[in-house]
């Protein structure tokens, strides 16, 4: 019995050595296959490949073209660790922002938030500002979008007042060195045309239900009470502006107030004041989104709302990208 056990053990050992001597040194662990969150590589695919490799029983089979093909298949899957949500959308907002812009822009931003194929957004802002309510509504949508996916604001020309208000809703801000940013503040303009109406004999009759119904109307001068009411509204809007910048840029209220004199700064100054994250171009902003969303080789699409008479149409980036086949222009 003992001799039989020795014979069996010896036979097993010899077979093991023979198999080891003719086997290959192909180690699956040497193949760096990793599954990333949101990627297309799955443990099921890798298991199938491993089972294919283990099916080969001799060095001759492992050296054939099938193995080379299998290696290429593994390499292909490794390079496909790209999130399914892998595209980047560049949305251009330019010109003076008014109520006509609210619906098309907010609708676009909301659709991007719900689009599973969009991994991040570049908000290309080129605007001197606009109406308080219009800017505020679009800002709310920018902030909602940034909660769903990375949003980087890019400033190539100007993002002042309401334009900068929108920018701080993004996760990061990239600006060209000579771009203009800031102008944190609120302005109300009143025109008293009473003398003009007198000069040309224009008579205006107003029938109203309340004393303040025509507050700010150009056919009558402001009273002290009117000025106080307007000043209160302006201050409320200003407080909101400061709060939004403070929250978006992670700065204290005092830090924001220090620069809230209505002045604008260059892109370089904005970075030094912590009102922007880095200087760069549109490509820099796109790379920021790629990094934040862990995207590889994403498709870049461009979208803008047509706006007649915008002084910013002459920017270098506009000419560079306006003929891109992926640009979609929506008329107001």
Residue frames as qw, qx, qy, qz and C-alpha x, y, z in Angstrom:
[[0.000, 0.884, 0.467, 0.000, 0.00, 0.00, 0.00],
 [0.305, -0.803, 0.103, 0.501, 2.80, 2.40, 0.97],
 [0.420, -0.158, 0.593, 0.668, 4.69, 1.60, -2.25],
 [0.242, 0.619, 0.660, 0.350, 1.54, 2.32, -4.29],
 [0.121, -0.942, -0.238, 0.202, 1.15, 5.70, -2.56],
 [0.392, -0.590, 0.350, 0.613, 4.81, 6.50, -3.28],
 [0.401, 0.176, 0.691, 0.575, 4.32, 5.51, -6.92],
 [0.113, 0.819, 0.539, 0.158, 1.23, 7.69, -7.24],
 [0.257, -0.891, -0.025, 0.375, 3.00, 10.63, -5.58],
 [0.442, -0.360, 0.510, 0.644, 6.06, 10.22, -7.81],
 [0.340, 0.435, 0.694, 0.463, 3.92, 9.97, -10.93],
 [0.011, -0.919, -0.392, 0.040, 2.00, 13.11, -9.96],
 [0.350, -0.762, 0.181, 0.514, 5.27, 14.98, -9.32],
 [0.438, -0.079, 0.624, 0.642, 6.71, 13.98, -12.69],
 [0.224, 0.660, 0.637, 0.328, 3.55, 15.00, -14.50],
 [0.162, -0.932, -0.210, 0.248, 3.56, 18.32, -12.66],
 [0.390, -0.577, 0.371, 0.615, 7.18, 18.98, -13.69],
 [0.396, 0.206, 0.695, 0.564, 6.49, 18.01, -17.29],
 [0.104, 0.828, 0.529, 0.154, 3.46, 20.25, -17.52],
 [0.272, -0.883, -0.015, 0.383, 5.40, 23.09, -15.88],
 [0.458, -0.352, 0.490, 0.653, 8.30, 22.68, -18.30],
 [0.254, 0.306, 0.679, 0.617, 6.12, 22.86, -21.42],
 [0.016, -0.838, -0.527, 0.140, 3.71, 25.47, -20.05],
 [0.323, 0.626, 0.067, 0.707, 4.02, 29.18, -20.69],
 [0.325, -0.256, -0.458, 0.787, 4.74, 32.01, -18.32],
 [0.159, -0.468, -0.376, -0.784, 1.53, 33.82, -19.25],
 [0.193, -0.307, -0.705, 0.609, 0.28, 35.33, -15.99],
 [0.058, -0.733, -0.570, -0.367, -3.19, 36.81, -15.96],
 [0.399, -0.791, -0.275, 0.374, -2.26, 38.94, -12.99],
 [0.427, -0.235, 0.250, 0.837, 0.32, 40.68, -15.20],
 [0.061, 0.490, 0.547, 0.676, -2.54, 41.98, -17.31],
 [0.028, -0.187, -0.427, 0.884, -3.65, 45.16, -15.65],
 [0.228, -0.467, -0.650, -0.554, -7.40, 44.89, -16.03],
 [0.044, -0.225, -0.582, 0.780, -9.29, 47.23, -13.78],
 [0.046, -0.650, -0.688, -0.319, -12.93, 48.11, -13.65],
 [0.106, 0.018, -0.208, 0.972, -13.66, 51.76, -13.11],
 [0.197, 0.546, 0.641, -0.503, -16.86, 53.25, -11.81],
 [0.416, 0.719, 0.105, -0.547, -19.04, 54.22, -14.69],
 [0.051, 0.501, -0.712, -0.490, -16.85, 52.39, -17.22],
 [0.809, 0.224, -0.255, -0.480, -17.79, 49.79, -19.78],
 [0.397, 0.304, -0.856, 0.130, -15.33, 47.14, -18.54],
 [0.773, -0.386, 0.071, -0.498, -17.22, 44.55, -16.48],
 [0.428, -0.429, 0.785, -0.128, -16.10, 41.64, -14.36],
 [0.840, 0.277, 0.425, -0.193, -18.15, 39.40, -16.65],
 [0.632, 0.744, -0.213, -0.040, -16.11, 40.36, -19.71],
 [0.005, -0.704, 0.695, -0.148, -12.85, 39.80, -17.87],
 [0.667, -0.185, 0.684, -0.230, -14.01, 36.41, -16.57],
 [0.853, 0.473, 0.169, -0.143, -14.88, 35.31, -20.09],
 [0.448, 0.774, -0.441, 0.072, -11.41, 36.24, -21.30],
 [0.289, -0.554, 0.746, -0.229, -9.77, 34.45, -18.40],
 [0.817, 0.053, 0.533, -0.216, -11.76, 31.31, -19.11],
 [0.753, 0.647, -0.104, -0.062, -10.66, 31.46, -22.73],
 [0.179, 0.747, -0.620, 0.159, -7.02, 31.66, -21.68],
 [0.508, -0.366, 0.729, -0.275, -7.29, 28.80, -19.21],
 [0.899, 0.284, 0.209, -0.261, -8.72, 26.60, -21.96],
 [0.595, 0.658, -0.460, 0.030, -5.35, 26.44, -23.69],
 [0.897, -0.412, 0.158, -0.006, -3.27, 23.46, -22.48],
 [0.835, -0.016, 0.192, 0.516, 0.04, 23.72, -24.34],
 [0.261, -0.588, 0.174, 0.746, 2.68, 26.25, -25.29],
 [0.247, 0.125, 0.687, 0.671, 2.05, 25.65, -28.98],
 [0.010, -0.724, -0.659, -0.202, -1.57, 26.77, -28.66],
 [0.269, -0.828, -0.223, 0.438, -0.64, 29.79, -26.58],
 [0.329, -0.402, 0.367, 0.772, 1.78, 30.95, -29.26],
 [0.316, 0.415, 0.711, 0.471, -0.75, 30.96, -32.07],
 [0.015, 0.318, 0.235, 0.918, -2.64, 33.88, -33.59],
 [0.461, -0.639, -0.559, -0.259, -5.67, 33.27, -31.40],
 [0.572, -0.528, -0.343, 0.525, -3.70, 34.30, -28.33],
 [0.279, -0.015, 0.110, 0.954, -2.43, 37.43, -30.02],
 [0.231, -0.486, -0.484, -0.690, -5.99, 38.28, -30.92],
 [0.571, -0.626, -0.527, 0.070, -7.01, 37.62, -27.33],
 [0.481, -0.314, -0.190, 0.796, -4.33, 39.96, -26.04],
 [0.042, 0.204, 0.281, 0.937, -5.59, 42.66, -28.39],
 [0.419, -0.587, -0.569, -0.395, -9.11, 42.09, -27.12],
 [0.577, -0.557, -0.423, 0.422, -7.94, 42.51, -23.53],
 [0.344, -0.138, 0.013, 0.929, -6.06, 45.69, -24.40],
 [0.126, -0.415, -0.466, -0.771, -9.12, 47.03, -26.18],
 [0.510, -0.665, -0.534, -0.110, -11.31, 46.47, -23.14],
 [0.539, -0.405, -0.268, 0.689, -8.71, 48.12, -20.88],
 [0.175, 0.000, 0.178, 0.968, -8.82, 51.20, -23.09],
 [0.269, -0.493, -0.571, -0.598, -12.60, 51.27, -22.98],
 [0.350, -0.467, -0.624, 0.520, -12.74, 52.36, -19.34],
 [0.022, -0.169, -0.140, -0.975, -14.72, 55.38, -20.49],
 [0.282, 0.317, 0.646, -0.634, -17.87, 56.36, -18.64],
 [0.275, 0.531, 0.750, 0.281, -20.99, 55.83, -20.68],
 [0.013, 0.956, 0.264, -0.127, -21.81, 59.45, -19.79],
 [0.700, -0.225, 0.202, 0.647, -18.76, 60.56, -21.74],
 [0.370, 0.625, 0.322, 0.607, -19.61, 63.63, -23.83],
 [0.260, -0.425, -0.245, 0.832, -18.93, 67.30, -23.08],
 [0.205, 0.791, 0.502, 0.284, -21.32, 70.07, -24.07],
 [0.295, -0.132, -0.073, 0.944, -20.11, 73.66, -24.51],
 [0.040, 0.807, 0.587, 0.059, -22.98, 76.11, -23.99],
 [0.339, 0.127, 0.023, 0.932, -22.27, 79.67, -25.03],
 [0.106, -0.846, -0.501, 0.149, -24.08, 82.53, -23.30],
 [0.410, -0.041, 0.101, 0.905, -23.24, 85.94, -24.71],
 [0.072, -0.510, -0.331, -0.791, -24.59, 89.43, -24.99],
 [0.291, -0.239, 0.380, -0.845, -26.91, 91.20, -22.60],
 [0.146, -0.205, -0.965, 0.069, -29.04, 88.71, -20.69],
 [0.408, -0.073, 0.082, -0.906, -32.74, 89.49, -20.70],
 [0.667, 0.048, 0.556, -0.494, -36.01, 87.67, -20.21],
 [0.784, 0.462, -0.223, -0.349, -35.96, 86.37, -23.79],
 [0.363, 0.504, -0.778, 0.097, -32.86, 84.35, -22.91],
 [0.478, -0.331, 0.649, -0.491, -34.30, 82.67, -19.84],
 [0.891, 0.130, 0.250, -0.357, -36.44, 79.97, -21.45],
 [0.815, 0.488, -0.312, -0.003, -34.03, 78.71, -24.15],
 [0.225, 0.586, -0.685, 0.370, -31.02, 78.71, -21.83],
 [0.503, -0.296, 0.637, -0.503, -32.70, 77.15, -18.80],
 [0.921, 0.202, 0.090, -0.319, -34.38, 74.55, -21.01],
 [0.676, 0.542, -0.487, 0.112, -31.01, 73.64, -22.50],
 [0.012, -0.510, 0.725, -0.462, -29.30, 73.39, -19.11],
 [0.713, -0.141, 0.470, -0.500, -32.11, 71.27, -17.72],
 [0.919, 0.327, -0.120, -0.186, -31.93, 68.90, -20.68],
 [0.454, 0.570, -0.632, 0.263, -28.16, 68.53, -20.16],
 [0.358, -0.410, 0.661, -0.517, -28.73, 67.65, -16.51],
 [0.827, 0.058, 0.404, -0.387, -31.02, 64.82, -17.59],
 [0.739, 0.557, -0.348, -0.151, -28.89, 63.65, -20.54],
 [0.875, -0.389, 0.279, 0.075, -27.09, 60.45, -19.52],
 [0.827, 0.342, 0.118, 0.431, -24.63, 60.78, -22.38],
 [0.173, 0.830, -0.160, 0.505, -23.31, 64.15, -21.18],
 [0.755, -0.247, -0.430, 0.429, -20.58, 63.82, -18.58],
 [0.365, -0.508, -0.188, 0.757, -19.81, 67.51, -18.09],
 [0.276, 0.866, 0.372, 0.189, -20.54, 71.03, -19.32],
 [0.405, -0.100, -0.004, 0.909, -18.46, 74.08, -20.20],
 [0.081, 0.879, 0.448, -0.143, -20.46, 77.26, -19.69],
 [0.481, 0.154, 0.192, 0.842, -18.86, 79.72, -22.10],
 [0.074, -0.860, -0.426, 0.273, -19.87, 83.14, -20.77],
 [0.367, 0.111, 0.202, 0.901, -19.29, 86.32, -22.75],
 [0.164, -0.767, -0.534, -0.315, -21.70, 88.81, -21.24],
 [0.130, 0.372, -0.288, 0.873, -21.61, 92.22, -19.53],
 [0.131, 0.161, 0.719, -0.663, -24.65, 91.25, -17.48],
 [0.241, -0.352, -0.664, -0.614, -28.35, 91.85, -17.76],
 [0.531, -0.518, -0.097, -0.663, -31.59, 92.01, -15.85],
 [0.270, -0.406, 0.732, -0.476, -31.58, 90.85, -12.25],
 [0.795, 0.028, 0.420, -0.437, -34.48, 88.42, -12.52],
 [0.828, 0.481, -0.247, -0.148, -33.31, 86.94, -15.83],
 [0.312, 0.572, -0.708, 0.271, -29.80, 86.34, -14.50],
 [0.438, -0.319, 0.668, -0.511, -31.10, 84.91, -11.23],
 [0.893, 0.156, 0.191, -0.378, -33.32, 82.38, -13.01],
 [0.762, 0.509, -0.400, 0.036, -30.51, 81.15, -15.26],
 [0.024, 0.570, -0.713, 0.407, -28.12, 81.01, -12.29],
 [0.711, -0.199, 0.492, -0.461, -30.51, 78.71, -10.41],
 [0.938, 0.307, -0.009, -0.158, -30.42, 76.30, -13.35],
 [0.470, 0.634, -0.565, 0.242, -26.62, 76.45, -13.55],
 [0.292, -0.472, 0.685, -0.472, -26.42, 75.57, -9.88],
 [0.875, 0.015, 0.321, -0.362, -28.83, 72.64, -10.31],
 [0.824, 0.501, -0.265, -0.008, -26.79, 71.36, -13.22],
 [0.217, 0.640, -0.653, 0.343, -23.56, 71.54, -11.20],
 [0.612, -0.326, 0.578, -0.430, -25.12, 69.25, -8.60],
 [0.934, 0.226, 0.196, -0.198, -25.58, 66.57, -11.27],
 [0.860, 0.254, 0.126, 0.424, -22.32, 66.81, -13.23],
 [0.489, -0.380, 0.048, 0.784, -19.14, 68.93, -13.46],
 [0.304, 0.890, 0.296, 0.168, -19.64, 72.46, -14.80],
 [0.533, -0.292, 0.068, 0.791, -16.73, 74.76, -15.67],
 [0.239, 0.928, 0.216, -0.188, -17.31, 78.40, -16.59],
 [0.629, 0.040, 0.268, 0.729, -15.05, 79.83, -19.27],
 [0.088, 0.927, 0.163, -0.327, -14.57, 83.57, -19.82],
 [0.681, 0.209, 0.309, 0.630, -12.85, 84.56, -23.04],
 [0.171, 0.588, 0.192, 0.767, -14.02, 88.16, -23.25],
 [0.171, -0.336, 0.335, -0.864, -16.14, 89.50, -20.42],
 [0.491, -0.467, -0.735, -0.042, -18.19, 88.14, -17.55],
 [0.071, 0.160, -0.335, 0.926, -19.21, 91.23, -15.66],
 [0.483, -0.096, 0.235, -0.838, -22.07, 91.87, -13.27],
 [0.859, 0.059, 0.233, -0.451, -24.78, 89.35, -14.21],
 [0.757, 0.459, -0.463, -0.038, -22.30, 87.50, -16.42],
 [0.189, 0.410, -0.780, 0.433, -20.06, 86.89, -13.43],
 [0.626, -0.167, 0.416, -0.638, -23.13, 86.05, -11.34],
 [0.930, 0.205, -0.126, -0.276, -23.71, 83.09, -13.68],
 [0.551, 0.518, -0.625, 0.196, -20.04, 82.07, -13.61],
 [0.161, -0.417, 0.723, -0.527, -19.94, 81.54, -9.85],
 [0.852, -0.041, 0.199, -0.482, -22.68, 78.93, -10.19],
 [0.819, 0.376, -0.433, -0.004, -20.14, 76.65, -11.89],
 [0.894, -0.380, -0.081, 0.225, -17.70, 74.36, -10.07],
 [0.584, -0.333, 0.190, 0.716, -14.66, 76.15, -11.48],
 [0.326, 0.919, 0.102, -0.196, -13.89, 79.30, -13.48],
 [0.668, -0.052, 0.352, 0.653, -11.27, 79.50, -16.24],
 [0.225, 0.936, 0.148, -0.227, -10.50, 82.90, -17.78],
 [0.683, 0.502, 0.008, 0.530, -8.14, 84.21, -20.40],
 [0.510, -0.241, -0.253, 0.786, -5.45, 86.49, -18.91],
 [0.038, 0.011, 0.106, 0.994, -6.90, 89.59, -20.61],
 [0.269, -0.553, -0.715, -0.333, -10.56, 88.74, -20.00],
 [0.160, -0.349, 0.265, -0.885, -12.65, 90.99, -17.77],
 [0.486, -0.394, -0.780, 0.001, -14.49, 89.61, -14.76],
 [0.230, -0.232, -0.554, 0.765, -16.27, 90.99, -11.73],
 [0.223, -0.284, -0.173, -0.916, -18.30, 94.18, -11.50],
 [0.300, -0.396, -0.842, 0.210, -20.02, 92.85, -8.39],
 [0.066, 0.255, 0.291, -0.920, -22.84, 95.23, -7.79],
 [0.212, 0.624, 0.748, 0.076, -26.32, 96.37, -8.81],
 [0.073, -0.139, 0.110, 0.982, -27.34, 99.48, -10.70],
 [0.225, 0.696, 0.675, -0.096, -30.71, 101.15, -11.24],
 [0.210, 0.005, 0.270, 0.940, -30.99, 103.87, -13.86],
 [0.159, 0.735, 0.594, -0.285, -33.75, 106.45, -13.79],
 [0.259, 0.200, 0.356, 0.875, -34.43, 108.97, -16.57],
 [0.088, 0.660, 0.469, -0.580, -36.40, 112.08, -15.74],
 [0.286, 0.260, 0.573, 0.723, -37.90, 113.25, -19.04],
 [0.022, 0.774, 0.548, -0.316, -40.31, 115.80, -17.64],
 [0.049, -0.683, 0.161, 0.710, -38.40, 118.74, -19.16],
 [0.129, -0.081, 0.784, 0.602, -38.25, 116.96, -22.50],
 [0.089, 0.561, 0.819, 0.086, -42.00, 116.43, -22.50],
 [0.012, -0.813, -0.280, 0.511, -42.54, 120.12, -21.67],
 [0.159, -0.468, 0.443, 0.748, -40.17, 121.20, -24.45],
 [0.056, -0.028, -0.798, -0.599, -42.12, 119.33, -27.09],
 [0.511, -0.077, 0.025, -0.855, -45.53, 119.94, -25.57],
 [0.521, -0.077, -0.838, -0.143, -46.12, 116.30, -24.69],
 [0.501, -0.371, 0.335, -0.706, -48.81, 115.89, -22.08],
 [0.419, 0.011, -0.908, 0.020, -49.12, 112.62, -20.19],
 [0.611, -0.378, 0.142, -0.681, -52.15, 111.71, -18.12],
 [0.305, 0.147, -0.925, 0.175, -51.83, 108.79, -15.68],
 [0.728, -0.367, -0.017, -0.579, -54.71, 106.98, -14.00],
 [0.431, 0.250, -0.829, 0.253, -53.45, 104.61, -11.31],
 [0.706, -0.507, -0.449, -0.208, -54.75, 102.65, -8.35],
 [0.723, -0.580, -0.158, 0.339, -51.89, 103.42, -5.99],
 [0.092, -0.956, 0.180, 0.212, -49.34, 106.12, -5.28],
 [0.347, -0.580, 0.666, 0.316, -46.37, 103.92, -6.19],
 [0.815, 0.363, 0.450, -0.038, -47.90, 102.24, -9.25],
 [0.614, 0.759, -0.020, 0.217, -45.76, 104.36, -11.59],
 [0.570, -0.727, 0.271, 0.269, -42.63, 104.21, -9.45],
 [0.526, -0.299, 0.544, 0.581, -39.64, 105.08, -11.63],
 [0.507, 0.686, 0.489, 0.180, -41.73, 106.35, -14.53],
 [0.478, 0.040, 0.155, 0.864, -39.93, 108.94, -16.65],
 [0.021, -0.667, -0.408, -0.624, -42.92, 111.32, -16.80],
 [0.437, -0.858, -0.069, -0.259, -42.50, 112.43, -13.19],
 [0.176, 0.643, -0.620, 0.415, -39.56, 113.15, -10.87],
 [0.634, -0.178, -0.719, 0.221, -38.65, 110.77, -8.07],
 [0.461, -0.793, 0.029, -0.398, -39.76, 111.65, -4.58],
 [0.101, -0.592, 0.725, -0.337, -37.61, 111.00, -1.53],
 [0.765, -0.094, 0.531, -0.353, -39.85, 108.04, -0.72],
 [0.863, 0.483, -0.089, -0.117, -39.36, 106.70, -4.26],
 [0.355, 0.689, -0.596, 0.210, -35.59, 106.90, -3.89],
 [0.399, -0.423, 0.715, -0.388, -35.71, 105.05, -0.59],
 [0.886, 0.140, 0.329, -0.296, -37.88, 102.27, -2.03],
 [0.760, 0.597, -0.256, 0.021, -35.57, 101.87, -5.02],
 [0.081, 0.674, -0.670, 0.301, -32.48, 101.95, -2.81],
 [0.660, -0.262, 0.604, -0.361, -33.96, 99.18, -0.66],
 [0.923, 0.329, 0.135, -0.145, -34.59, 96.97, -3.71],
 [0.534, 0.709, -0.432, 0.156, -31.09, 97.61, -5.04],
 [0.202, -0.593, 0.695, -0.352, -29.53, 96.74, -1.68],
 [0.838, -0.062, 0.457, -0.294, -31.52, 93.50, -1.46],
 [0.863, 0.501, -0.067, 0.003, -30.30, 92.47, -4.91],
 [0.263, 0.744, -0.551, 0.271, -26.75, 93.43, -3.96],
 [0.529, -0.447, 0.637, -0.339, -26.88, 91.35, -0.77],
 [0.930, 0.180, 0.280, -0.155, -28.03, 88.39, -2.85],
 [0.649, 0.692, -0.293, 0.120, -25.18, 88.95, -5.32],
 [0.051, -0.684, 0.652, -0.324, -22.59, 89.01, -2.54],
 [0.747, -0.220, 0.544, -0.311, -24.07, 85.86, -1.01],
 [0.914, 0.391, 0.070, -0.079, -23.99, 84.00, -4.33],
 [0.478, 0.712, -0.458, 0.234, -20.34, 84.94, -4.93],
 [0.332, -0.582, 0.639, -0.379, -19.40, 84.07, -1.36],
 [0.859, -0.043, 0.448, -0.244, -21.00, 80.65, -1.65],
 [0.857, 0.515, -0.015, -0.008, -19.77, 79.90, -5.14],
 [0.478, 0.681, -0.436, 0.345, -16.17, 80.96, -4.54],
 [0.797, -0.369, -0.400, 0.262, -15.99, 79.73, -0.95],
 [0.305, 0.322, -0.235, 0.865, -15.05, 83.18, 0.33],
 [0.157, -0.497, -0.621, 0.586, -16.21, 85.07, 3.38],
 [0.154, 0.879, 0.445, 0.073, -18.70, 87.89, 2.98],
 [0.258, -0.871, 0.118, 0.402, -16.04, 90.38, 4.04],
 [0.475, -0.230, 0.601, 0.601, -13.64, 89.12, 1.37],
 [0.326, 0.545, 0.661, 0.400, -16.30, 89.55, -1.30],
 [0.044, -0.946, -0.300, 0.112, -17.35, 93.00, -0.05],
 [0.447, -0.596, 0.266, 0.612, -13.73, 94.12, -0.26],
 [0.233, -0.099, 0.639, 0.726, -13.94, 93.83, -4.05],
 [0.169, 0.617, 0.762, 0.098, -17.62, 94.67, -4.49],
 [0.044, -0.595, -0.072, 0.799, -17.17, 98.23, -5.71],
 [0.627, 0.692, 0.226, -0.277, -18.40, 97.52, -9.23],
 [0.065, 0.737, -0.578, -0.344, -14.90, 97.33, -10.66],
 [0.960, 0.262, -0.064, -0.078, -13.73, 94.66, -13.12],
 [0.459, -0.638, 0.584, 0.203, -10.48, 92.69, -13.02],
 [0.472, 0.499, -0.654, -0.319, -8.38, 90.93, -15.60],
 [0.927, -0.060, -0.342, -0.142, -8.36, 87.15, -15.73],
 [0.587, 0.243, -0.560, 0.532, -4.95, 87.15, -14.05],
 [0.157, -0.345, 0.403, -0.833, -6.13, 89.46, -11.29],
 [0.781, -0.240, -0.118, -0.565, -9.28, 87.42, -10.80],
 [0.856, 0.001, -0.496, 0.145, -7.20, 84.33, -10.09],
 [0.362, 0.238, -0.525, 0.732, -5.01, 86.20, -7.60],
 [0.366, -0.265, 0.249, -0.856, -8.14, 87.56, -5.87],
 [0.183, 0.060, 0.961, -0.197, -9.63, 84.02, -5.80],
 [0.555, 0.426, 0.238, -0.674, -12.55, 85.03, -8.00],
 [0.810, 0.436, -0.303, -0.251, -11.39, 82.59, -10.69],
 [0.912, -0.313, 0.255, 0.070, -9.45, 79.32, -10.51],
 [0.619, -0.233, 0.472, 0.583, -6.96, 79.56, -13.35],
 [0.316, 0.673, -0.240, -0.624, -6.09, 81.39, -16.53],
 [0.432, -0.026, 0.850, 0.300, -6.41, 79.53, -19.79],
 [0.284, 0.130, -0.506, -0.804, -8.34, 79.07, -23.00],
 [0.803, -0.003, -0.042, -0.595, -11.51, 77.27, -23.96],
 [0.761, 0.209, -0.614, 0.016, -9.44, 74.13, -24.41],
 [0.122, 0.271, -0.723, 0.623, -8.24, 74.54, -20.82],
 [0.569, -0.092, 0.322, -0.751, -11.84, 74.62, -19.61],
 [0.866, 0.142, -0.327, -0.351, -12.64, 71.50, -21.64],
 [0.555, 0.270, -0.728, 0.298, -9.65, 69.71, -20.13],
 [0.213, -0.248, 0.589, -0.739, -10.85, 70.73, -16.66],
 [0.793, -0.006, 0.081, -0.603, -14.19, 69.04, -17.30],
 [0.800, 0.259, -0.538, -0.067, -12.47, 65.94, -18.68],
 [0.288, 0.295, -0.750, 0.518, -10.36, 65.68, -15.53],
 [0.403, -0.165, 0.464, -0.771, -13.23, 66.33, -13.12],
 [0.846, 0.107, 0.070, -0.518, -15.48, 63.78, -14.83],
 [0.518, -0.324, 0.777, 0.156, -12.66, 61.26, -15.51],
 [0.756, 0.580, 0.194, -0.232, -13.48, 61.29, -19.21],
 [0.434, -0.349, 0.631, 0.540, -11.25, 59.94, -21.96],
 [0.103, 0.034, 0.694, 0.712, -11.65, 60.97, -25.60],
 [0.275, 0.567, 0.643, -0.434, -15.09, 62.55, -25.13],
 [0.274, 0.552, 0.534, 0.578, -17.11, 63.98, -27.97],
 [0.118, -0.371, -0.237, 0.890, -17.31, 67.78, -27.74],
 [0.145, 0.658, 0.643, 0.365, -20.53, 69.51, -28.85],
 [0.148, -0.105, -0.122, 0.976, -21.23, 73.23, -29.03],
 [0.035, -0.701, -0.701, -0.128, -24.49, 75.07, -28.50],
 [0.144, -0.167, -0.154, 0.963, -25.45, 78.72, -28.56],
 [0.221, 0.754, 0.574, -0.230, -28.48, 80.95, -28.69],
 [0.401, 0.451, 0.312, 0.734, -28.44, 83.27, -31.69],
 [0.210, -0.790, -0.317, 0.480, -28.24, 86.90, -30.58],
 [0.472, 0.718, 0.220, 0.461, -28.20, 89.75, -33.11],
 [0.055, 0.898, -0.096, 0.425, -25.70, 92.53, -32.60],
 [0.791, -0.579, 0.014, 0.198, -23.48, 90.94, -29.97],
 [0.138, 0.906, -0.400, 0.007, -20.12, 92.70, -29.79],
 [0.546, -0.491, 0.678, 0.000, -18.54, 89.43, -28.69],
 [0.900, 0.376, 0.198, -0.101, -19.10, 87.66, -32.02],
 [0.489, 0.789, -0.364, 0.084, -15.61, 88.66, -33.10],
 [0.558, -0.629, 0.537, -0.067, -13.77, 86.60, -30.48],
 [0.176, 0.490, -0.825, -0.222, -11.13, 84.14, -31.66],
 [0.276, 0.013, 0.943, -0.187, -12.90, 81.15, -30.14],
 [0.588, 0.496, 0.355, -0.531, -16.15, 82.10, -31.88],
 [0.538, 0.632, -0.405, -0.384, -14.54, 81.96, -35.31],
 [0.006, 0.392, -0.920, -0.002, -12.66, 78.84, -34.35],
 [0.223, 0.120, 0.940, -0.228, -15.74, 76.88, -33.37],
 [0.499, 0.382, 0.197, -0.752, -18.64, 78.45, -35.25],
 [0.632, 0.382, -0.480, -0.474, -18.21, 76.10, -38.21],
 [0.166, -0.207, 0.948, -0.176, -17.85, 72.96, -36.11],
 [0.419, -0.156, -0.734, -0.512, -20.35, 70.35, -37.38],
 [0.372, -0.385, -0.806, 0.252, -21.53, 69.78, -33.83],
 [0.023, 0.116, 0.250, -0.961, -22.55, 73.41, -33.24],
 [0.034, -0.592, -0.781, -0.196, -26.29, 73.76, -32.83],
 [0.014, 0.016, -0.100, 0.995, -27.67, 77.29, -33.05],
 [0.022, -0.607, -0.791, 0.067, -31.16, 77.90, -31.73],
 [0.024, 0.417, 0.188, 0.889, -32.94, 81.05, -32.83],
 [0.110, 0.155, 0.588, -0.786, -34.83, 82.99, -30.21]]
